[in-house]
Amino acid sequence: MLFNSLEFAIFLPLVYTLYWLISKRGHQAQNLVLLLASYFFYAWWDWRFLGLILASSLIDYQVGLQLAKTKAPQQRKWWLYLSLSTNLGLLVFFKYFNFFIDSFAQAFSLLGVSLQPSQLTLILPVGISFYTFQTLSYTLDVYRHKIKPTNNLLSFLCFVSFFPQLVAGPIERASHLLPQFHQNRVFNYAQTIDGLRQILWGIFKKIVIADSCANYANDIFAHSSHYAGSTLLLGAFFFAIQIYGDFSGYSDIAIGTAKLFSIRLSQNFANPYFATNIADFWRRWHISLTQWFRDYVYIPLGGNRGTSWQRIANILIVFLLSGLWHGANWTFIAWGALHALLFLPLIFWRYGQSPLVKQSKSTMLWQGLQIIFTFSLTTLAWIFFRAEDISQALNYYQGIVTHEFMTKTSLVHLTHNSRNILIVIVFAVEWWQRKQAHALDFSQTRLPWYFRWGIYYGLILAIAVLRSSAKTFIYFQF
């Protein structure tokens, strides 16, 4: 069920109404409504995969209880291994089995040995990468004695399957989300209105910005050999805007929807295209995933401890795994490796953060140049992410520098795209509101009511007029 679909527009009000109608019966009744709604939401894609998410949930719930009872270190490790092997085993099987088989055969072909491996026809369960990491974080935190396991199965099942963030995050920690299912939630008018504003902004970014940019990006990437270098750069630019509007739009809708049920989700984006270097970018982009790899991979590997070369190795491992997490394709691994390479100078220069603060004009000018440079690097890196395979990505890069740079077609893409004005408006608004929780959070801004309502109606009108056929969210495939 897509957030930008008619089905969801019917589903959400029904769940919302029932949720608050039974609120007087306590949080357990509310949890039951959310659980049934979440399983229905997930079953809308393919009911057969409900067994996977339920199995993963029950195993980690039981493992958590056993970890709390067991004191012997070796036995606790075995329980941890059960969780890791089950969750990662399912993830690897459904997402990477054919990829590893093909890569194995290709490696032997380089040695002159021809293999004909058989493949399985597998359907990737939507959201498996997200809920797998969420349940694993619970088990790992219990194992490390950072949290106590819950003995409330209903609350735990809600924690794993909460429908707003089930299929594309944010990847929540049990320490933040799980306690909210243990307590009564009361209706909060201000929080509900704020949630609706954030949903509106997310839908606008998805339908008006991301989906329109997708039309241009898809055409340019599909026919990259026919276009000039400047058009190829525009294709990369449109994809950079598309994936930001698509994924941050999803996160805004998810966080805003959770607020309707008086549940707080973690921030997942913090204006990443205003970053001043690659490290700053990753503190702002897909924050929940970045923090997951930091806490469960980078720090256990040694983190910032050790020599510069050890830090380089740790960062390379994290970025390669992050790339692989995104998909079973060498393009994602190359994308992760490229970001690791872009990260390396920050280690040697010991320069990792440049907060955007109001300083002298010369400093602001320098920060502006850093933002443009960082955005350019991330945009070029997105080519690997978007390409169908490594060959297409390399040909695309080659086309940028070898094709005739500027043609009439390039000017058409640049000047006849009315969405460019809306893109500028979006980033202007987000810059203006960069210190707020989201772009339509006017709680700290003294704007006349008629000005605020003018913004809301303008966004609704743009969505109604400029919408196209509903497109799935990019990160649903991960």
C-alpha positions, 0 to 999 in steps of 0.5 A, a space after each residue: 500500500 503506497 502512501 500516495 495511493 487512494 487505498 492509503 487515503 481510505 485506510 489511514 482515516 479508518 485506522 485513526 478513527 478506530 484507534 481513538 474511539 477505543 482509546 479509553 480502553 487503554 494502550 493495549 487496545 490501541 496496540 491491538 488496533 495498530 498491530 492489526 492495521 500494520 499487518 493488513 498494511 503489510 499484507 496488502 503487498 503480499 500476505 505470504 510474507 507476513 510469516 517472515 516478519 512474524 517469525 522474526 518478531 517471535 524469535 527476537 522476542 524470545 531471544 530477548 527473554 532468554 538473554 535476560 534469564 541467562 547469565 553464562 556468557 557462552 549461552 548468551 552468545 548462542 542466543 545472540 547467534 540464533 537471532 543473528 543467523 535467523 534474521 541475517 539468514 533470511 535477509 541474505 537468502 531473499 535479497 542476495 542469494 542470486 547475486 552471490 551465485 552470479 558473482 561466484 560464477 563470474 569470478 570463475 569465468 575470469 579463470 576460464 572456468 564456465 559454470 552454469 549455476 541455477 537460480 531461484 525465482 525469489 520475490 524480495 519481501 518489501 521492507 525486509 532490510 528495515 525491519 531486520 535491522 530494527 529487530 537486530 538492534 533490539 537483540 544486540 542492545 539486550 545482549 549488551 545490557 543497554 536495555 531490558 527486554 520486554 515481556 509484553 508480546 503485543 507491544 513488541 510486535 507493534 514495535 517491529 511492525 508499526 506501519 508508518 515506518 515498517 517498509 522504509 524506516 526510520 530504523 527505530 531503536 527499541 530504547 526510543 520506540 518500544 516504551 511508547 507502546 507500553 504507555 497510554 497515548 492521549 489525543 493531542 490536537 497540536 501534535 495531530 495538526 503538526 503531523 498533518 502539516 508534515 504529511 502534506 510536505 512529504 506528499 508534496 515532495 514525493 508527488 510534485 518534486 520526486 515523481 516529476 524529476 523521475 520522468 526526466 532522470 529516467 529518460 536521460 539514463 535510459 538514453 544516455 548515449 544520445 545526450 550531450 554531457 550537460 544533459 547527462 549532468 542534468 540527469 544526475 541532478 534530477 535523480 539527486 533531487 528525485 531520491 531526496 524528495 522521494 525518500 525524505 518525503 516518505 520519512 516526513 509522511 511516516 513521522 507525520 502519520 505516527 504523530 496522528 497516533 501520538 507516537 514519535 519517530 526519529 528524525 531521518 533527514 536533516 537537510 542533507 544537501 546543505 552539508 559542507 562535506 561528506 561526513 556532514 552529509 552522512 550525519 544528515 542523510 538516512 540518519 537512522 541507518 548511519 547511526 545503526 552502522 556506527 553503533 553496531 559495525 563501526 564502533 565494534 570494529 574499533 571506531 576512531 581508535 587506533 591508527 589512521 589506517 585502521 580507521 580507514 579500514 573501518 570506514 571502508 568496511 562500513 561504507 561497503 556494507 552500507 552499499 550492499 545493504 541497499 541492494 544486490 548489485 555491484 553498483 551499490 557496492 561501487 557507490 559505497 566505495 566511492 563515498 568511502 574514498 570521498 570520506 578519506 581526506 577528512 581522516 587525514 585532515 581531521 576535519 569532520 564537521 562544519 555546522 551552519 552557523 551565522 558567521 562573517 560574510 567571508 565564512 558564509 561564502 566559504 560554507 556556501 562553496 563547500 555546500 555546492 562542492 559537497 552537493 556536486 560530489 554526492 550528485 556524481 556519486 548517485 550515478 552509480 546508485 541509479 545505473 543498472 550495472 557498472 558498465 552503464 555507470 562507467 559509460 555515463 561518466 565517460 559520456 559526461 566528459 567525452 560527448 559534446 557538452 552543450 546542445 539545444 536538447 540540454 537547454 530544453 531540459 534546463 529551461 523548459 522544465 517548470 518543476 525547476 522553479 518548484 525545486 528552488 522553492 522547496 530548498 528555499 523553504 527548507 533553508 528558511 526552516 532548517 532549524 525547525 523539525 520540518 519545513 511546515 513547522 511554524 511553531 517558532 515562526 510568527 507568520 500571519 494565519 492567512 499566510 500559513 493557510 495560503 501555503 497549505 492551499 498552495 501545496 494542495 493545489 500543486 499536488 492536485 494539478 501536477 500529480 501523475 500516476 502513483 509511483 512506488 517509493 525508491 527505498 521500497 526495493 531495499 
